Amino acid sequence: MQAYVLIQTEVGKAATVVRAIRDIDGVTLAEDVTGPYDVIVRAQARTIDELGTLVVAQIQAVPGITRTLTCPVINI
């Protein structure tokens, strides 16, 4: 199970958030971006439940994050 997590941060906190998120197990990519979101993350887990736990318990716990949007990857 993989997903993109789009993250909004407090002003000036995007780089700090990216550095913190890169150290989380299950995160395969974390980059600063421009536009309505400040950071984009690619994450993976074995199940949707584990992915939810990764996002809620670990990613959203990083200081400086104000909002996340999780977009699970599907294979059509």
Secondary structure by P-SEA (a helix, b strand, c coil): cbbbbbbbbccccaaaaaaaaaacccccbbbbbcccccbbbbbbcccaaaaaaaaaccccccccccbbbbbbbbcc
